[in-house]
């Protein structure tokens, strides 16, 4: 039932996303009658080329005044706009190309009276598919903002997220239960981030050769990304190892679009390999369900739906940027899982370390805490030794002596601040480190503790004080010497009182 509910929830989220995107892509203005070589065309429009050449679509406009031409994610690598034979806007040219398929552009038009000839030209290097027709609008800004937000800005944000999380995962992998697996997962996040970057608009126009090379990389990244992601998710989430005889062929297939010499063949090959992505994502989803990892069903069902849409159905419903949302959703789910594991591991380590630093009888710190004191800690050190404790033990027994130590520790800890440190140095000797405290103030604190201990137990203690500047041994040596001076004075006063009584 959990699986069904999670799958339905993912389907609902995906449907809402598609409805929102559909609304964004509906033109909010008039669509001119676009023609190629005098013949009217319909969109989506595929422009096939045997070799690089100019593509041009034309429209005849009537009107006068200001208007805006909206160029919605046209799938071109350069665009030139002409009004009445004069170029009025340009992004790239015949020799400079950029990945522009996720960006919506707005071009202001100043129409003259009567008929106006509008032309949109692009020098295309390979077959292109123009999914959405350019249209005219008097107020295009809201649609332009939403379109660029969903299809370009969000992918850019997802790219940054994947890169940062990937680097972070690689840096902390040695602190996790599976260092190698989490390091590889960090690498897969970086590859996924580079894949997502292909959906972001970067106004960097490259020469033909370099641009075509980046397109080869763009064709390979989906397969390389899913392959590495498939391997790492199986390892860090499902705790399964993928055999090399499976991984290596998948990696080889992934890089084929890069190494194939003919660009057109490489491009066709990339499209024919798309079922591999569907199979790998479906396999991840099936294994997640079979391993009862129910918290991953929703994000990976969402990823599967976006993969299916972007590899097969995109030809009928052209919104290829949907896949970035599925990838981002699954990445967040896996990172949340790994964060939970890392947090539990860290909490366990902290508790174990804290337990090793505590004295089991009194609850105070033991001597090991001296190695944990921050170098910046400054204040006053107090060395304490209980007076007559050995005689008390001999008279009343060790159980009563242990109770005295516990009560003393309880009295001290109730009177210290959060950033002060209380340490059982050994036997009936204790050290108090008072943070940012002057020796004069320290005497007030210790005398208050001394009076409370005497009223509660009937015993007292001697103490010595020294300034603490980071050198533990030196500060204890000084305070210990002063503590013994006080103890001798106390013993001297006690002998004097006995003599007077006699």
C-alpha positions in Angstrom: 0.0 0.0 0.0 2.9 2.3 0.8 4.3 1.7 -2.7 1.0 2.4 -4.5 0.4 5.6 -2.5 4.0 6.8 -3.1 3.7 6.1 -6.8 0.4 7.9 -7.1 1.8 10.9 -5.2 4.7 11.0 -7.7 2.3 10.8 -10.6 0.2 13.7 -9.2 3.3 15.8 -8.7 4.5 15.1 -12.2 1.0 15.9 -13.7 1.0 19.2 -11.8 4.5 20.0 -13.2 3.4 19.3 -16.7 0.2 21.3 -16.4 2.3 24.3 -15.1 4.8 23.9 -17.9 2.0 23.6 -20.5 0.5 26.9 -19.2 3.9 28.5 -19.6 4.4 27.4 -23.1 1.0 28.6 -24.4 1.6 31.8 -26.4 0.0 34.9 -24.9 -0.2 36.7 -28.2 -0.8 36.3 -31.9 1.1 33.7 -33.8 1.9 34.9 -37.3 1.6 32.8 -40.4 5.2 31.6 -40.7 6.5 30.4 -44.1 9.6 28.7 -45.5 10.3 29.3 -49.2 6.8 30.7 -49.6 5.0 27.7 -48.1 3.2 27.9 -44.7 4.6 25.7 -42.0 3.2 24.2 -38.8 5.0 23.7 -35.5 6.8 21.6 -34.3 8.8 22.1 -37.5 11.8 19.9 -38.4 14.5 21.4 -40.6 16.6 18.7 -42.2 20.1 19.6 -43.5 22.7 17.6 -45.4 25.4 20.2 -44.7 25.5 23.4 -42.6 23.3 26.2 -44.2 21.0 29.0 -43.4 17.4 28.3 -42.2 14.9 31.2 -42.6 11.3 31.6 -41.6 9.3 34.6 -42.7 6.0 36.3 -41.8 4.1 39.3 -43.1 2.9 41.7 -40.3 0.4 44.5 -40.6 0.3 47.2 -38.0 1.9 50.3 -36.7 3.7 50.9 -33.4 5.6 49.0 -30.8 5.3 45.2 -30.5 7.4 42.4 -29.0 8.5 39.3 -30.8 8.8 36.3 -28.5 11.3 33.5 -29.5 10.3 30.6 -27.2 13.0 27.9 -26.8 13.5 27.5 -30.5 16.2 24.8 -30.4 18.7 26.9 -32.5 22.3 27.7 -31.8 22.2 31.2 -33.2 19.4 33.6 -34.2 19.2 36.7 -36.4 16.0 38.8 -36.6 15.3 41.1 -39.6 12.4 43.6 -39.9 11.9 44.9 -43.4 15.3 43.7 -44.5 17.2 45.3 -41.6 18.7 43.3 -38.8 17.3 44.4 -35.5 18.5 41.6 -33.1 21.2 39.0 -33.1 22.4 36.2 -30.8 25.5 34.5 -32.4 26.1 34.2 -36.1 27.3 31.8 -38.8 30.5 31.1 -37.0 29.5 31.5 -33.4 27.0 29.0 -31.7 25.6 28.5 -28.3 23.2 26.1 -26.6 20.0 28.2 -26.6 17.2 25.6 -26.6 16.0 26.4 -23.0 15.9 30.2 -23.3 13.1 32.4 -24.3 14.1 35.7 -25.9 12.1 38.9 -26.5 12.8 41.2 -29.4 11.2 44.7 -29.5 9.6 45.6 -32.9 8.8 49.0 -34.2 6.3 48.3 -37.0 5.8 50.8 -39.8 2.4 51.4 -41.3 1.2 48.8 -43.8 2.9 45.5 -44.5 6.1 44.6 -42.6 8.3 41.7 -43.5 9.7 39.8 -40.5 12.4 37.2 -40.9 14.0 34.8 -38.3 17.3 33.3 -39.6 19.7 30.7 -38.2 22.8 29.0 -39.5 22.1 25.4 -38.6 24.9 22.8 -38.4 22.6 19.7 -38.2 18.9 18.7 -38.2 16.9 20.9 -35.9 13.4 20.8 -34.5 11.7 24.1 -33.7 9.0 23.1 -31.2 7.3 26.4 -30.5 6.4 29.1 -33.0 7.6 32.7 -32.5 4.7 34.9 -31.6 3.8 38.6 -31.1 2.8 40.0 -27.7 2.3 43.4 -26.2 3.2 42.2 -22.7 5.5 39.1 -22.8 7.4 39.6 -19.6 5.5 37.3 -17.3 5.6 34.4 -19.7 9.2 35.0 -20.5 10.2 35.1 -16.8 8.3 31.9 -16.0 9.7 30.1 -19.1 13.3 31.0 -18.4 12.8 30.3 -14.7 11.5 26.7 -15.3 13.6 25.8 -18.3 16.9 27.6 -17.7 17.2 29.1 -14.2 16.0 26.1 -12.2 18.4 23.8 -14.1 21.2 26.2 -13.4 20.3 26.0 -9.7 20.1 22.2 -9.9 23.5 22.2 -11.6 25.0 24.2 -8.7 23.3 22.0 -6.1 24.7 18.8 -7.7 28.2 20.2 -8.0 28.4 21.5 -4.4 26.8 18.3 -3.0 29.1 16.2 -5.1 32.3 17.9 -3.9 31.0 17.9 -0.3 30.3 14.1 -0.5 33.8 13.5 -1.9 35.3 15.5 1.0 33.4 13.8 3.8 33.3 10.3 2.2 36.2 9.0 4.4 34.0 9.7 7.5 31.2 7.5 6.3 30.5 3.7 6.6 31.4 3.2 2.9 34.1 5.7 1.9 34.7 4.4 -1.6 31.0 4.2 -2.4 30.2 7.7 -1.2 33.3 9.0 -3.0 31.9 7.5 -6.2 28.5 8.9 -5.5 30.1 12.3 -5.2 31.6 11.8 -8.7 28.2 10.7 -10.0 26.6 13.9 -8.7 29.2 16.0 -10.4 28.6 14.2 -13.7 24.8 14.6 -13.2 25.4 18.3 -12.6 27.3 18.6 -15.9 24.4 16.8 -17.6 21.9 19.3 -16.0 24.1 22.2 -17.2 23.2 21.2 -20.8 19.7 22.4 -20.0 20.9 25.8 -18.8 21.4 28.8 -21.1 24.9 30.1 -21.0 25.5 33.0 -23.4 28.9 31.7 -24.5 29.1 31.5 -28.3 31.8 29.1 -29.6 33.2 28.5 -33.0 31.7 25.6 -35.0 34.3 22.9 -34.2 34.3 23.6 -30.4 30.5 23.9 -30.3 30.0 20.5 -32.1 32.5 18.9 -29.7 30.4 20.3 -26.7 27.3 18.8 -28.4 29.0 15.4 -28.5 29.7 15.7 -24.8 26.1 16.8 -24.3 24.9 13.6 -26.1 27.1 11.4 -23.9 26.4 13.0 -20.5 22.8 11.6 -20.0 24.1 8.0 -20.4 27.3 8.5 -18.5 25.3 10.3 -15.7 22.7 7.6 -15.4 25.3 4.8 -15.5 27.4 6.3 -12.7 24.2 7.3 -10.8 22.8 3.7 -11.2 26.0 2.3 -9.8 26.4 4.6 -6.8 22.7 4.5 -5.8 22.7 0.7 -5.8 25.8 0.8 -3.6 25.1 3.6 -1.1 21.3 3.1 -0.8 20.7 -0.6 -1.6 24.1 -1.8 -0.4 24.6 -3.8 -3.6 27.7 -4.0 -5.8 27.2 -3.8 -9.6 29.6 -6.2 -11.4 32.3 -4.7 -13.5 31.1 -6.8 -16.5 27.9 -4.7 -16.4 29.4 -1.3 -15.5 32.3 -1.2 -18.0 30.1 -2.0 -21.1 27.7 0.7 -20.0 30.5 3.3 -19.7 31.8 2.3 -23.1 28.3 2.8 -24.6 28.0 6.1 -22.8 31.0 7.6 -24.5 30.3 6.4 -28.0 28.8 9.7 -29.1 32.1 11.3 -28.3 34.4 8.9 -30.0 32.3 8.2 -33.2 34.0 10.3 -35.9 30.9 11.3 -38.0 28.9 13.9 -36.0 25.6 13.0 -37.7 26.1 9.3 -36.8 27.0 10.2 -33.2 23.8 12.3 -33.0 21.6 9.4 -34.3 23.4 7.0 -32.0 22.7 9.2 -29.0 19.0 9.1 -29.8 18.9 5.3 -30.4 20.6 4.7 -27.0 17.8 6.5 -25.1 16.1 3.2 -24.1 19.2 2.4 -22.0 18.4 5.4 -19.7 14.8 4.1 -19.3 16.0 0.6 -18.5 18.5 1.7 -15.8 16.1 4.1 -14.1 13.4 1.4 -14.2 15.8 -1.1 -12.7 16.7 1.4 -9.9 13.0 1.9 -9.1 12.2 -1.9 -9.2 15.1 -2.6 -6.8 14.1 0.2 -4.5 10.6 -1.3 -4.2 11.9 -4.9 -3.8 14.3 -3.8 -1.0 11.4 -1.9 0.7 13.1 1.4 0.6 9.7 3.1 0.5 11.0 6.6 1.2 12.6 6.5 -2.3 9.6 5.3 -4.2 8.1 8.8 -4.8 11.3 10.6 -6.0 12.4 7.7 -8.2 8.9 7.2 -9.7 9.1 10.9 -10.5 12.5 10.4 -12.0 11.2 7.4 -14.1 8.2 9.4 -15.4 10.4 12.4 -16.3 12.9 10.0 -18.0 10.1 8.3 -20.0 8.6 11.7 -21.0 12.0 13.1 -22.0 13.2 10.2 -24.1 10.1 8.9 -25.8 7.1 11.2 -25.3 9.1 14.4 -25.8 8.6 13.9 -29.6 4.9 14.4 -29.1 5.0 16.8 -26.1 8.2 18.8 -26.6 9.4 19.9 -23.1 12.8 18.2 -22.7 13.7 20.3 -19.6 11.4 18.2 -17.5 14.1 15.6 -16.9 16.2 18.0 -14.8 13.4 18.1 -12.2 13.3 14.3 -12.0 17.1 14.2 -11.5 17.1 16.9 -8.9 14.3 15.3 -7.0 16.1 11.9 -6.8 19.4 13.6 -5.8 17.7 15.4 -2.9 16.2 12.1 -1.7 19.5 10.2 -1.8 21.4 13.1 -0.1 18.7 13.2 2.6 19.3 9.5 3.2 23.1 9.8 3.3 22.8 12.8 5.6 20.6 10.7 8.0 23.2 8.0 7.9 26.1 10.4 8.5 24.2 12.2 11.3 23.6 8.9 13.1 27.2 7.9 12.6 28.4 11.3 13.9 26.0 11.2 16.9 27.2 7.7 17.8 30.8 8.8 17.6 30.2 11.9 19.7 28.4 9.9 22.3 31.2 7.3 22.4 33.8 10.1 22.7 31.8 11.9 25.4 31.5 8.6 27.3 35.2 8.1 27.2 35.8 11.6 28.6 33.5 11.2 31.6 34.3 9.9 35.1 31.7 7.2 35.7 31.4 7.9 39.5 30.9 11.7 39.5 29.8 12.5 36.0 32.7 15.1 35.8 35.2 14.9 32.9 38.3 12.8 33.3 41.9 13.8 32.5 41.4 13.0 28.8 39.4 16.2 28.4 42.6 18.2 28.7 43.4 17.1 25.1 40.0 18.5 23.9 40.3 22.0 25.4 40.2 24.6 22.6 43.5 26.5 22.2 41.5 29.8 22.6 40.3 28.9 26.1 41.4 31.4 28.6 40.4 32.0 32.3 41.2 30.6 35.7 42.2 27.1 36.8 41.2 25.9 40.3 42.8 22.8 41.8 40.8 21.2 44.7 41.7 18.6 47.2 39.1 17.4 49.8 40.3 17.8 53.4 40.4 14.7 55.6 38.8 12.5 52.9 41.1 9.5 53.6 40.2 9.5 57.2 36.5 9.7 56.2 36.9 6.7 54.0 38.7 4.7 56.8 35.9 5.6 59.3 32.7 5.3 57.2 33.8 3.0 54.3 34.3 3.5 50.6 30.6 3.5 49.7 30.0 6.5 51.9 33.2 8.1 50.5 31.9 7.6 46.9 28.6 9.2 47.9 30.5 12.2 49.2 32.4 12.5 45.9 29.1 12.3 44.0 27.5 15.0 46.2 30.5 17.2 45.8 30.4 16.9 42.0 26.7 17.7 42.0 27.2 20.8 44.1 30.0 22.0 41.8 28.2 21.4 38.5 25.1 23.2 39.7 27.2 26.3 40.2 29.2 26.3 37.0 28.3 27.9 33.7 27.8 26.0 30.4 31.3 26.9 29.1 33.2 26.0 32.3 34.9 22.6 32.6 34.8 20.4 35.7 37.4 17.5 35.9 38.0 14.7 38.3 41.8 14.7 38.4 42.1 11.6 40.5 40.8 10.3 43.8 39.5 13.3 45.8 41.4 15.8 43.6 39.4 18.0 41.2 40.2 20.7 38.6 37.8 23.5 37.6 38.4 25.6 34.5 36.4 28.8 34.7 36.2 30.4 31.2 36.8 34.1 30.9 37.0 34.5 34.6 39.4 36.6 36.7 41.1 35.1 39.8 39.1 37.4 42.1 35.8 36.2 40.6 37.1 32.6 40.8 37.6 32.9 44.5 34.0 34.0 45.0 32.8 31.0 43.0 35.0 28.5 44.9 34.1 29.9 48.3 30.4 29.6 47.5 31.0 25.9 46.5 33.0 25.4 49.7 30.3 26.7 51.9 27.6 24.7 50.2 29.7 21.5 50.5 30.4 22.1 54.2 26.7 22.7 54.9 25.6 19.6 52.9 28.3 17.1 54.0 30.2 18.6 56.9 33.5 18.4 55.1 35.6 21.1 53.5 38.4 21.3 50.9 41.6 23.2 50.1 42.2 24.8 46.7 44.7 26.7 44.7 44.2 29.2 41.8 46.3 30.0 38.8 45.7 31.9 35.6 45.1 29.5 32.6 46.7 30.6 29.3 46.6 27.2 27.5 49.4 25.4 29.2 47.6 22.8 31.3 50.6 21.3 33.1 52.1 24.6 34.1 48.8 26.0 35.4 48.1 22.8 37.4 51.6 22.9 38.9 51.1 26.5 40.1 47.6 25.8 41.4 48.7 22.5 43.1 51.5 24.3 45.0 49.1 27.0 46.2 46.5 24.4 47.2 49.1 22.6 49.4 50.0 26.0 50.9 46.3 26.4 51.9 46.1 22.9 53.2 49.2 23.5 55.5 47.6 26.7 56.7 44.4 24.9 57.4 46.2 22.1 59.3 48.2 24.6 61.3 45.0 26.4 62.3 43.4 23.1 63.3 46.5 22.2 65.5 46.3 25.7 67.1 42.7 25.2 68.0 43.4 21.8 69.6 46.3 23.3 71.6 44.0 26.1 72.9 41.4 23.6 74.0 44.0 21.6 75.9 
